Amino acid sequence: MKRSAKLILVKGGRVLMVQRAKDGLWTFPGGKQKRFEKPKECLLREAAEELPQVRLQKVRRWKKLQRRTPKGKTRQVVYRARYTGGALDVGDTAELVRAEWRYLNGTRLAPTAQRVTRKLFGCAE
């Protein structure tokens, strides 16, 4: 089973998103879980790698989304947190182009981000 953790930060009706270098699509901060790693550990590690200056408080699990695909099962554990500051500088420039607060409508989302958005917010691009 493929496992990942995603972070949803909302501020003023906008969501913190990161733009992927490989295709220019936008997604939520987070990533794939390593073997024997708990979902929250994965989220905190990925957030620190992707957005090293962002400070968070009250990181809490929001939803667990599971899905069957032709390639097998996937699971995303989605977390919410409170953004308490820090620059949106990208740490992993080989993987990500930039990070910014974006409105979901009109944003070209990666497929996983589309599914998460549809499940959690009832909308997707």
N, C-alpha and C positions, 0 to 999 in steps of 0.2 A: 504494500500500500504506500502510495506517495503521500507524505505528510508535510504540511507547511503551516506557518503562522503569519498572520497579517495584522497590521496596526491601522486602526481607523482613528484619526484625529480630526475633529470638526471644530471650525472656528468661523463665526460670522456667516454660516451657511456654506462655507467652502470646506473642502477636505484636503488634507495634506497628501500629495501624490508625488511619485518619482517617475521620471521618464527613462525608459530603457534605451540603452545605446544601440542594441542590435536592430531595433525596428522603429524606434521613436514613439512607441505606444506608452501610455501612462498606466501605472499600477500603484497598489498600496505598498508602503514599506513593509518589509518582511522577507521571508524566504523559506527554503527547504530545511526541514528538520534533519539533524544528523542522528545517526544510530545512538540509541540510549539517551538522547536529549529530550527533555520535557518541552512541551510546546511554549511555555512562558520563557524558558531558558533560550530557546531558539529565537523567539521574538526579540528579546533583549540583546542577544548577540548580533542578530541581523540589523537591528535598529542602530546599534553602536557602530557597526561596519559601514552602513549606508549613510547615516546622518549623525556623525560623531559629536556634533556640537548641540544637538537638540536635547533638551532636558524634559523629562516626563515625570509625572506623579500619578499615583493611583492607577497603575496598570492592572486592568481587570479583564477577565474573559467575558466576552459578550455572547458569542455564538460559536457553535461547532457545526460546520457544513460538511456533509459527506456526499459523494457522488460516484456512480459507477460509470466507467468509460470503456471503450473497446480495449484500452491498454491496461485496465484494472481499476481498482478503487483509489479514490483520492479523498483526502481530508484536509480542510483548512480550519484552523482554530483562529477566530477573529477576536482581537482584543481592542478595547477602548482605553484611552488614557487621557490625562489632562496635560496639555502642552504648557510648560512653564517658562519657555524661552529658549534662546540659542539660535544661532544662524543656521539657515537651511543649506549649508555647504555639503556637497556630496563627498563621501569618503571613498567609495569604490568607483572611481571614474572609468574603469574598464567596463563596468556593468551598467552604470547610470550616467545620464547626461546632466540632469538637474532635478531639483525638488522645488515645489511651490504649492501654495494654497490655490486650489482650483474648484470651480463649480463642476459638478459631474456632467450636467447637460452640456453637450458640445465638445466634450473631451473624448479623444480617441483612446478607448480603454483596451488593454490587453484582455484576452479571453477570460482568464481567471478573474480579473478585476470586474469584468462584465457580469460574471456569475455571482460574485460576492455582492456587487451593487444591486443586482436584481433581487437577490434573496433578502438583503438587509434594508434597502431603501425603496424597492419596488420600481426601480427605473434602471435603464442602461442605454448606452449610446448604440 
